[in-house]
């Protein structure tokens, strides 16, 4: 229904920056929220940042002030600017898109394949 493709991951030094991109295609007209999750080895997937069609944004406490989610068009593109990266930010980052009445991150949303972010000390 909705296909998501992430890009922009890579290996960076602590204190560095990366910008992740997520491109959506398919049934994008109904998308009303997009966001980023991450999953580190041995840990559960967690919400990093989210943006809704109303313009609201939310961030995990661990990234607030360092990461910024932005959209040029919430229907098809979302970015995650990551600054002041720390080794604990190392994870696979996943894009997520929610449509209709379903909340971001639920089983009824669409997920990208993930992009690896590795931050070295």
C-alpha positions in Angstrom: 0.0 0.0 0.0 2.7 2.4 1.1 6.4 1.8 0.3 9.1 3.5 2.2 12.8 3.7 1.4 15.3 5.1 3.8 18.7 6.4 3.0 21.5 8.4 4.5 22.9 6.1 7.1 26.5 5.4 7.6 29.5 5.4 9.9 30.3 8.7 11.7 32.5 9.8 14.6 30.9 10.9 17.9 29.9 14.5 17.6 29.2 14.3 13.9 26.1 14.6 11.9 24.0 12.6 9.5 20.8 13.3 7.6 18.4 10.5 7.0 15.8 10.6 4.2 12.7 8.6 3.7 10.8 8.5 0.4 7.3 7.3 0.3 5.4 5.9 -2.7 2.2 4.1 -3.4 -1.0 5.0 -1.6 0.4 8.1 0.0 -2.7 10.3 -0.1 -3.9 9.0 3.2 -0.7 9.4 5.2 -1.2 11.7 8.1 1.9 11.0 10.2 5.5 10.0 9.5 8.3 9.3 11.8 11.5 7.5 12.6 12.2 4.6 14.9 15.4 2.9 15.7 16.4 -0.5 17.1 19.8 -1.2 18.6 21.2 -4.7 19.0 19.5 -6.5 21.9 17.0 -3.7 22.4 13.4 -3.0 21.4 12.4 -0.7 18.6 11.8 2.8 19.9 10.3 6.0 18.6 12.9 8.6 17.8 10.9 11.4 16.3 7.5 11.9 14.7 5.7 14.5 12.7 1.9 14.7 12.0 0.0 16.4 9.3 -1.0 19.1 11.8 2.6 20.2 12.1 3.2 18.7 15.6 6.5 17.0 16.3 7.6 14.7 19.0 11.0 13.5 20.1 12.4 10.9 22.4 14.0 12.4 25.4 17.3 10.9 24.5 17.5 12.8 21.2 15.6 16.0 22.0 17.7 19.0 21.1 20.0 17.0 18.9 17.7 15.5 16.2 15.2 17.3 14.1 12.4 15.7 12.0 11.2 17.7 9.0 9.1 17.2 6.0 8.8 19.1 2.7 5.7 17.1 2.1 4.4 14.8 4.8 2.7 12.7 2.1 6.0 11.5 0.5 9.1 12.7 2.3 10.5 12.9 5.8 14.0 13.7 7.0 15.8 13.2 10.2 18.7 15.6 10.9 21.0 14.1 13.5 23.5 16.3 15.2 25.9 15.7 18.0 25.7 12.0 17.5 26.7 9.7 20.3 27.8 6.0 20.3 24.5 5.1 21.9 22.7 6.4 18.8 24.0 3.4 17.0 21.1 1.5 15.6 19.1 0.6 12.5 16.8 3.5 11.8 13.4 2.8 10.3 10.9 5.2 8.6 7.3 4.7 9.5 4.1 6.1 7.9 0.6 6.0 9.3 -2.7 6.4 7.4 -6.2 7.0 8.4 -7.2 6.2 12.0 -4.1 4.1 12.8 -1.4 5.4 15.0 2.2 5.8 14.1 4.2 2.6 14.7 1.2 0.3 14.9 0.8 -2.9 13.0 -1.3 -1.2 10.5 1.4 1.2 9.4 4.1 0.9 6.8 7.8 0.4 7.5 10.9 1.0 5.5 13.7 -1.5 5.3 15.9 0.4 7.7 19.3 2.1 7.4 22.2 1.5 9.6 23.7 4.3 11.7 26.9 3.6 13.4 28.6 6.2 15.7 32.1 5.5 16.8 33.8 6.9 19.9 
